[in-house]
Amino acid sequence: MEAKAVLKQIGVPTTKVRQLIDLIRGKPVDEALTILRFSPRPVAKLIEKTLRSAISNGINQDEENPVDADDLYVTRVFADEGRDLKRIRPRARGSADRIRKRHCNLTVVVSDEVN
């Protein structure tokens, strides 16, 4: 049984998100939540929110076969690039530089089987 949660258009570049999601991939959900709770990075709160949503989706997905939250593992978690906000910064002699404010999409998949 798999359940997933997606958070789109996070205002953080994928490189910063991938540093944290590499720490929780393949871990039990309670250990992954502990890692995210004590991480000093601000993006950890968004990843934790998405992970909690995936856990809730996994628990409430099948009413005939209820799954306990302690049996779930983070099987797949990945961050894809979202769209960029393009801004212009004035420079010397009438020229301009482009500023790209990067965004990403986060997907968390939990399952009761260990891969």
C-alpha positions as CSV (number, residue, x, y, z in Angstrom):
1,M,0.0,0.0,0.0
2,E,1.4,3.3,-1.0
3,A,0.2,6.8,-0.2
4,K,1.7,10.1,-1.5
5,A,1.5,13.8,-0.9
6,V,2.7,16.6,-3.2
7,L,3.6,20.2,-2.2
8,K,4.0,22.5,-5.2
9,Q,5.8,25.8,-5.8
10,I,7.9,25.8,-2.6
11,G,9.9,29.1,-2.7
12,V,13.2,27.2,-2.2
13,P,15.7,25.9,-4.8
14,T,15.8,22.1,-5.3
15,T,19.4,21.9,-4.2
16,K,18.5,23.1,-0.7
17,V,15.5,20.7,-0.5
18,R,17.5,17.7,-1.8
19,Q,20.1,18.1,1.0
20,L,17.3,17.3,3.5
21,I,15.3,14.7,1.7
22,D,18.5,12.6,1.2
23,L,18.6,12.2,5.0
24,I,15.0,10.8,5.3
25,R,14.8,8.5,2.3
26,G,14.2,4.9,3.3
27,K,13.8,5.6,7.0
28,P,10.7,4.8,9.2
29,V,8.4,7.7,9.4
30,D,8.9,8.4,13.1
31,E,12.7,8.6,12.6
32,A,12.2,10.8,9.5
33,L,10.0,13.2,11.5
34,T,12.6,13.4,14.3
35,I,15.3,14.2,11.8
36,L,13.2,17.0,10.3
37,R,12.0,18.3,13.6
38,F,15.6,18.9,14.8
39,S,17.0,20.2,11.6
40,P,18.0,23.9,11.7
41,R,17.0,24.6,8.1
42,P,13.7,26.5,7.5
43,V,12.6,24.2,4.6
44,A,12.5,21.3,7.1
45,K,9.1,22.5,8.3
46,L,7.6,22.3,4.8
47,I,9.1,18.8,4.2
48,E,7.7,17.7,7.6
49,K,4.2,19.1,6.7
50,T,4.2,17.1,3.4
51,L,5.4,14.0,5.2
52,R,2.7,14.3,7.8
53,S,0.1,14.6,5.0
54,A,1.5,11.5,3.3
55,I,1.3,9.6,6.6
56,S,-2.3,10.7,7.0
57,N,-3.2,9.7,3.5
58,G,-1.7,6.3,4.2
59,I,-3.6,5.8,7.4
60,N,-7.0,6.9,5.9
61,Q,-6.5,5.3,2.5
62,D,-7.9,1.8,3.1
63,E,-10.7,1.4,5.7
64,E,-10.8,-2.5,5.5
65,N,-7.1,-2.9,6.2
66,P,-6.1,-0.1,8.6
67,V,-2.4,0.7,8.7
68,D,-0.6,1.8,11.8
69,A,1.6,4.9,11.4
70,D,4.5,3.0,13.0
71,D,4.6,0.5,10.1
72,L,5.1,3.1,7.4
73,Y,8.4,3.9,5.7
74,V,9.5,6.8,3.5
75,T,10.0,4.8,0.2
76,R,10.3,7.6,-2.3
77,V,10.9,11.3,-1.8
78,F,12.0,13.7,-4.6
79,A,12.1,17.3,-5.5
80,D,11.5,18.5,-9.0
81,E,12.1,22.0,-10.4
82,G,9.1,24.3,-10.5
83,R,8.8,27.5,-12.5
84,D,11.2,30.4,-12.0
85,L,10.2,33.9,-11.1
86,K,12.2,36.1,-13.4
87,R,13.2,39.5,-12.1
88,I,15.4,42.3,-13.5
89,R,18.2,44.1,-11.6
90,P,19.5,47.3,-13.1
91,R,23.2,47.4,-13.7
92,A,25.7,50.0,-14.8
93,R,25.5,51.8,-18.2
94,G,21.9,51.0,-18.8
95,S,22.3,47.3,-18.8
96,A,20.4,44.7,-16.7
97,D,20.9,41.3,-15.1
98,R,18.3,38.7,-14.8
99,I,17.5,37.3,-11.4
100,R,15.9,33.8,-11.3
101,K,14.0,33.0,-8.1
102,R,13.8,29.3,-8.2
103,H,10.9,27.1,-6.9
104,C,10.5,23.4,-6.6
105,N,7.8,20.7,-6.3
106,L,8.1,18.1,-3.4
107,T,6.7,14.6,-3.6
108,V,6.7,12.2,-0.6
109,V,5.6,8.6,-1.0
110,V,5.2,6.4,2.1
111,S,4.5,2.6,2.1
112,D,4.2,-0.2,4.6
113,E,6.8,-2.3,2.7
114,V,10.5,-1.7,2.9
115,N,12.3,-1.4,-0.4
